[in-house]
Amino acid sequence: MTPPATTTYTSPFVLSLLLLISIPVVFLLAPRLLPPKTLPAIPDADESDDLALFRRAILSSSTATPTPTSAASYFFRRRPAPKIAFLFLTNSDLVFSPLWEKFFRGHHHLFNLYVHADPYSVLELPPTPSFRGRFVPAKATQRASPTLISAARRLLATALLDDSSNQFFALLSQSCIPLHPFPTLYNALISDNAGPHGHHRSFIEIKDNMDNDTTLLHDRYYARGDDVMLPEVPYDQFRAGSQFFVLTRRHAIMVVRDMRLWKKFKKPCLFKRRDSCYPEEHYFPTLLDMQDPEGCTKYTLTRVNWTDSVAGHPHTYGPGEVSASLIRNLRKSNGTYTYMFARKFSPECLEPLMEIADSVILRD
């Protein structure tokens, strides 16, 4: 005789109990199974465009006539005078261009100018003569992302391609102003040959700590996640410094050629660690300190006031603070040379700065 079929029955109580147990299990396992939430990454199309530009710049530099690498070379070889490439990184109007026009006047044979303006920014002021036609193809930039590094590399590559006489590359922002006449800057760069084999050095800040706060450097190193920077960037080789610098041509080529460190620094930061995400303040000093520490001064020529910074922004000078004594104080430096540039100035500072331009700023 066949036994009667049994019916499997689960009570609502058991189902509810299983559901209650599964909820905390899901919360415990989800962070381990799902990828962590990150800030936006650089679009693949932007990266491809940059790689093509960088290859052209590297090829152009490798096939160009060798350029002199020391101050003595310039005097004993009949070559075009070395030029300074001024690289402006901006997301707003170049309000201080009238002041820069005064700074550049009479020296156009000794410099080139390049502007990377965020394509999503609205520039209302027409460019002044030196800036006209000097805007490079740009991509979107934003804080807490490697896009600021990409923009700087884009400017460097464009300047390398444009003129083989570009021997120095000064990265600036729209809120920067000059602190000395053009000849003072030019002579300082040309005369500095304290690098290996009498080479010129790059003026870039390189620090192995951040105001003696080890936790700050630690948090920035791990902003992309645990062990993400390894093995290319060990913690003890992670450096910090101002994003504004003056690089020599050989270092500009070094930056544009780099792929090894870039593949680490281009990774987006974790969303939960976004407050520690400042890759532009670490990529350049880390790269150059790894590859040519003796070829760098380890200090910047751009003065910034961090005494009352807000949300990662330095002090912004207002028109009431502009004076001859401010300019003279901003010039003071513990390095071999005085500061040549300063930031951050509000747009309203243009008028009082122009009033002291000829008598103070452009006179040593």
C-alpha positions in Angstrom: 0.0 0.0 0.0 1.4 3.4 -1.0 1.8 5.8 1.9 -0.1 9.1 1.6 1.8 12.0 0.1 3.1 14.5 2.7 2.7 18.3 2.2 5.6 20.5 3.2 4.4 23.4 5.2 6.3 26.3 6.6 4.5 28.5 9.0 4.5 32.3 8.6 6.4 32.5 11.9 9.4 30.6 10.4 9.4 32.8 7.3 9.4 35.9 9.4 12.2 34.6 11.5 14.4 33.7 8.5 13.7 37.2 7.1 14.7 38.9 10.3 17.9 36.8 10.4 18.8 37.6 6.8 18.6 41.3 7.1 21.7 41.8 9.4 23.6 39.2 7.4 23.0 41.2 4.2 24.2 44.4 5.9 27.3 42.6 7.2 28.3 40.9 3.9 27.3 43.7 1.4 30.4 45.9 2.0 32.6 42.9 1.4 30.8 41.7 -1.7 30.0 45.1 -3.4 32.7 47.5 -4.6 33.1 50.6 -2.4 31.5 53.8 -3.6 34.0 56.1 -5.3 34.0 59.6 -6.7 33.7 60.0 -10.5 36.6 58.6 -12.5 38.2 60.3 -15.5 36.2 59.5 -18.6 37.9 57.0 -20.9 37.6 59.3 -23.9 39.5 62.1 -22.1 42.2 59.6 -21.1 42.6 58.5 -24.7 42.8 62.0 -26.1 45.5 62.8 -23.5 47.5 59.7 -24.3 47.6 60.7 -28.0 48.7 64.2 -27.1 51.4 63.0 -24.7 52.8 60.6 -27.4 53.1 63.5 -29.8 54.8 65.6 -27.2 57.3 62.8 -26.3 58.1 62.0 -29.9 58.5 65.7 -30.7 60.9 66.2 -27.8 62.9 63.1 -28.7 63.5 64.2 -32.3 64.1 67.9 -31.6 67.6 69.3 -31.6 69.2 68.8 -28.2 68.7 71.8 -26.0 71.2 73.3 -23.6 70.8 72.1 -20.0 73.0 74.6 -18.1 73.4 78.3 -17.8 76.9 78.2 -19.4 75.4 76.4 -22.5 73.2 79.3 -23.3 76.2 81.7 -23.5 78.5 79.5 -25.6 76.0 78.1 -28.1 74.2 80.2 -30.7 70.7 79.0 -30.0 67.3 80.8 -29.5 66.9 82.3 -26.1 65.2 79.9 -23.6 61.6 80.8 -23.0 59.2 80.5 -20.0 55.9 78.8 -20.7 53.2 80.3 -18.5 50.5 77.7 -17.9 47.3 79.1 -16.6 44.8 76.7 -15.1 41.4 78.4 -14.6 37.7 77.8 -14.2 36.7 81.5 -14.3 37.7 84.8 -15.9 41.3 85.8 -16.0 40.6 89.0 -14.0 44.2 89.8 -13.5 45.2 89.7 -17.1 45.7 93.6 -17.2 48.4 93.2 -14.5 50.0 90.3 -16.3 50.1 92.4 -19.5 52.2 94.9 -17.6 54.4 92.1 -16.4 54.9 90.7 -19.9 55.4 94.0 -21.7 58.6 94.1 -23.7 59.5 90.5 -23.1 57.3 88.6 -25.6 60.3 87.0 -27.2 61.1 85.3 -23.9 57.8 83.5 -23.1 54.8 81.7 -24.4 51.4 81.5 -22.7 48.9 78.7 -22.5 45.4 78.7 -20.9 43.4 75.6 -19.8 39.9 76.9 -19.1 37.3 74.4 -17.9 34.8 74.1 -20.8 31.9 74.2 -18.4 33.0 77.5 -17.0 31.6 80.8 -18.3 34.2 83.4 -19.2 32.6 86.8 -19.6 35.7 89.0 -20.0 37.3 89.2 -23.5 41.0 88.0 -23.4 43.6 90.7 -23.4 46.3 90.6 -26.2 48.8 88.2 -24.6 46.0 85.7 -23.8 44.2 86.0 -27.1 44.3 82.7 -29.1 46.3 81.0 -26.3 43.5 78.7 -25.0 44.3 75.0 -25.4 41.7 72.2 -25.9 40.4 71.6 -22.4 38.5 69.0 -20.4 36.3 69.3 -17.4 38.1 69.7 -14.0 36.9 69.5 -10.5 38.2 69.3 -7.0 38.8 66.0 -5.2 39.7 64.3 -8.5 42.8 63.7 -10.7 41.3 65.9 -13.4 43.5 68.8 -12.1 46.6 66.6 -12.7 45.3 65.8 -16.2 44.8 69.5 -17.0 48.4 70.3 -15.8 49.8 67.5 -17.9 47.8 68.6 -20.9 49.2 72.1 -20.5 52.8 70.8 -20.2 52.4 68.5 -23.3 50.9 71.4 -25.4 53.8 73.7 -24.4 56.4 71.0 -25.2 54.9 70.5 -28.6 54.4 74.2 -29.4 57.9 75.5 -29.0 61.2 73.7 -28.4 62.5 76.9 -26.8 60.2 76.5 -23.9 62.7 75.5 -21.2 60.7 76.4 -18.0 57.1 75.7 -17.3 55.3 77.8 -14.7 51.9 76.5 -13.5 49.6 79.3 -12.3 45.9 79.9 -11.5 43.6 82.8 -12.3 44.0 84.1 -8.8 47.8 84.3 -9.0 49.7 87.6 -9.4 53.4 88.4 -10.1 55.5 89.8 -7.2 58.5 90.9 -9.2 59.3 92.3 -12.7 59.7 89.7 -15.5 63.6 90.0 -15.7 63.9 89.1 -12.0 62.0 85.8 -12.6 63.8 85.1 -15.9 67.3 85.7 -14.5 66.6 83.6 -11.4 65.6 80.6 -13.5 68.4 81.0 -16.0 71.1 81.5 -13.4 70.1 78.5 -11.2 72.3 75.6 -12.2 72.7 73.9 -8.8 71.3 70.6 -10.1 73.4 67.5 -11.0 76.0 68.2 -13.8 75.2 71.9 -13.6 71.6 71.4 -14.8 68.8 73.8 -14.0 66.5 72.7 -11.2 62.7 72.6 -11.0 61.1 74.8 -8.3 58.6 72.5 -6.8 57.7 72.0 -3.2 58.4 68.5 -1.9 57.6 67.5 1.7 57.6 64.2 3.5 55.0 65.5 6.0 52.3 68.0 6.1 52.9 70.7 8.8 54.2 67.8 11.0 50.8 66.3 11.0 51.4 62.6 10.1 47.7 61.7 10.2 46.9 64.2 7.4 49.5 62.6 5.0 48.3 59.1 6.1 44.6 59.9 5.3 45.6 61.3 1.9 47.7 58.2 1.0 44.8 55.9 1.8 42.1 58.1 0.2 41.7 55.7 -2.7 41.5 52.6 -0.5 43.8 50.4 1.5 46.9 49.2 -0.4 45.7 50.8 -3.7 48.9 52.8 -4.2 51.1 49.7 -3.8 53.6 48.6 -5.1 54.4 51.6 -7.2 54.0 54.2 -4.4 55.1 52.9 -1.0 53.9 55.1 1.9 57.5 56.2 2.8 57.9 57.6 -0.7 54.6 59.5 -0.8 55.2 63.2 -0.9 53.2 66.4 -0.6 53.6 69.9 -2.0 51.9 72.9 -3.7 50.3 72.2 -7.0 51.9 75.3 -8.4 55.5 74.9 -9.7 58.1 75.9 -12.2 59.5 72.8 -14.0 62.5 72.4 -16.3 61.9 71.0 -19.7 63.4 67.6 -18.8 61.0 67.3 -15.9 58.1 68.4 -18.0 58.9 65.5 -20.4 59.3 63.2 -17.4 55.8 64.1 -16.2 54.2 63.7 -19.6 55.9 60.4 -20.2 54.9 58.9 -16.8 52.4 56.0 -16.9 53.6 54.0 -13.9 52.6 56.4 -11.1 49.7 57.9 -13.1 47.8 54.6 -13.1 47.7 54.9 -9.3 47.0 58.6 -8.9 44.3 58.6 -11.6 42.2 56.2 -9.5 39.2 58.0 -7.9 39.1 58.5 -4.2 36.6 56.6 -2.0 33.4 58.7 -1.4 33.7 58.2 2.3 37.3 59.7 2.2 36.6 62.6 -0.2 37.7 65.1 2.4 41.2 63.7 2.1 41.3 63.7 -1.7 43.9 66.2 -3.1 45.8 64.2 -5.7 47.2 67.3 -7.4 49.2 68.1 -4.3 50.9 64.7 -4.3 51.4 63.4 -7.8 54.0 65.9 -9.0 56.2 66.0 -5.9 56.0 62.2 -5.5 57.0 61.5 -9.1 59.9 64.0 -9.2 61.2 63.0 -5.8 61.3 59.4 -6.9 63.0 60.1 -10.3 65.2 63.1 -9.8 65.3 64.5 -6.2 68.6 66.3 -6.6 67.1 68.1 -9.6 64.5 69.9 -7.5 64.7 72.8 -5.1 62.0 71.3 -3.0 60.4 74.7 -2.5 57.9 76.6 -4.6 58.1 80.1 -6.0 54.4 80.7 -5.4 53.4 82.2 -2.0 50.2 81.0 -0.4 48.7 82.0 2.9 47.2 79.0 4.8 46.8 80.7 8.2 43.0 80.8 8.0 42.2 78.2 5.3 38.6 77.2 4.8 37.4 73.9 3.3 40.9 73.3 1.7 41.1 76.9 0.3 43.9 79.2 1.4 43.3 82.8 2.6 41.9 85.0 -0.1 43.2 88.6 -0.1 40.6 91.3 -0.4 41.1 94.8 -1.8 41.5 96.3 1.6 44.6 94.2 2.3 46.4 95.2 -0.9 49.4 97.5 -0.2 53.1 97.9 -0.9 53.9 96.3 2.5 51.8 93.2 1.6 53.7 92.8 -1.6 57.1 93.1 0.1 56.0 90.6 2.8 54.8 88.1 0.3 58.2 88.2 -1.5 60.0 87.0 1.6 61.1 83.4 1.5 63.3 81.0 3.4 64.6 79.6 0.1 67.5 80.8 -2.0 65.2 83.0 -4.1 62.3 85.3 -3.1 58.7 84.3 -4.0 57.9 85.3 -7.6 54.1 84.8 -7.5 51.4 84.8 -4.9 47.8 83.7 -4.5 44.9 83.8 -3.7 43.5 87.3 -4.6 39.9 88.1 -5.1 38.8 89.7 -8.4 38.1 93.0 -6.6 41.8 93.3 -5.9 42.6 94.2 -9.5 42.1 98.0 -9.1 44.4 98.5 -6.0 47.0 96.1 -7.5 47.1 98.1 -10.8 47.6 101.3 -8.7 50.8 99.9 -7.2 51.9 97.8 -10.2 54.5 100.2 -11.6 55.8 101.6 -8.4 55.9 98.4 -6.3 55.1 95.1 -8.0 57.2 95.6 -11.1 60.0 97.4 -9.4 62.6 95.6 -7.2 
